[in-house]
Amino acid sequence: MRHSDESGQTVIEYILLLSIITAAFVVVSKGLTRAGLTRMLMRPLQENFARAYQYGHPEALGYDDGGPKKHPRAQGENSFRLFINPYEP
C-alpha cells in the first residue's frame, strides 16, 4: 500500500545514485589525467601499434621519422623493392 508522501522516493533515490556514480567517474578521470596515466595508456596506440600497422614492426622508423630503421622495404637504384626481415640484426 502506497502512501501519498512516498510517491517520489524512488525517483529521488535514483537521482542520488546517479549523482554519486557521476561524481566518482569525474574524480577518477581527473585523477588519471593528473597522474599522466592517460598519456601512458595512449602511448602504445599512438606509437607502437601505429608503427606496426604502418611499417610492419613496432620499432620501425620511416623516412619522415629520421630515416628507415627496421623498415620492411629498401629501395635500390633501379626502382626495385627488396623485402627484408626487420627482426634480423
PEKAKA-V471904 format. One record per residue. RES is the residue in one small letter. PHI is phi as a letter, one per 30 degrees, with the letter a starting at -180 (none if undefined). D_FIRST is the distance of its C-alpha to the first C-alpha in Angstrom with 1 decimal. Layout:
# PEKAKA-V471904
{{RES:PHI:D_FIRST} {RES:PHI:D_FIRST}}
This chain:
# PEKAKA-V471904
{{m:none:0.0} {r:c:3.8} {h:c:6.6} {s:d:9.9} {d:d:11.9} {e:c:10.4} {s:d:11.2} {g:c:14.6} {q:d:14.3} {t:d:14.9} {v:d:17.8} {i:d:19.3} {e:d:19.2} {y:d:21.0} {i:d:23.4} {l:d:24.3} {l:d:24.8} {l:d:27.0} {s:d:29.0} {i:d:29.7} {i:d:30.8} {t:d:33.0} {a:d:34.5} {a:d:35.4} {f:d:37.0} {v:d:39.0} {v:d:40.2} {v:d:41.3} {s:d:43.1} {k:d:44.9} {g:d:45.9} {l:d:47.3} {t:d:49.2} {r:d:50.7} {a:d:51.7} {g:i:53.5} {l:d:51.6} {t:d:50.9} {r:d:54.6} {m:d:55.3} {l:d:52.8} {m:d:54.2} {r:e:57.9} {p:d:58.1} {l:d:56.6} {q:d:59.0} {e:c:62.1} {n:d:62.3} {f:d:60.4} {a:d:61.9} {r:d:65.4} {a:d:64.8} {y:d:63.6} {q:d:66.4} {y:c:69.3} {g:j:68.3} {h:a:68.4} {p:d:66.0} {e:c:69.0} {a:d:71.0} {l:b:72.2} {g:c:73.3} {y:d:76.1} {d:d:73.9} {d:c:72.6} {g:j:76.1} {g:j:77.9} {p:d:77.2} {k:b:76.2} {k:h:75.0} {h:d:75.0} {p:d:75.1} {r:b:77.7} {a:b:81.1} {q:c:83.3} {g:c:87.0} {e:d:89.9} {n:c:90.0} {s:h:86.4} {f:c:85.1} {r:c:82.0} {l:c:82.1} {f:d:78.9} {i:c:78.9} {n:d:76.6} {p:d:75.0} {y:d:74.2} {e:d:77.9} {p:d:79.6}}
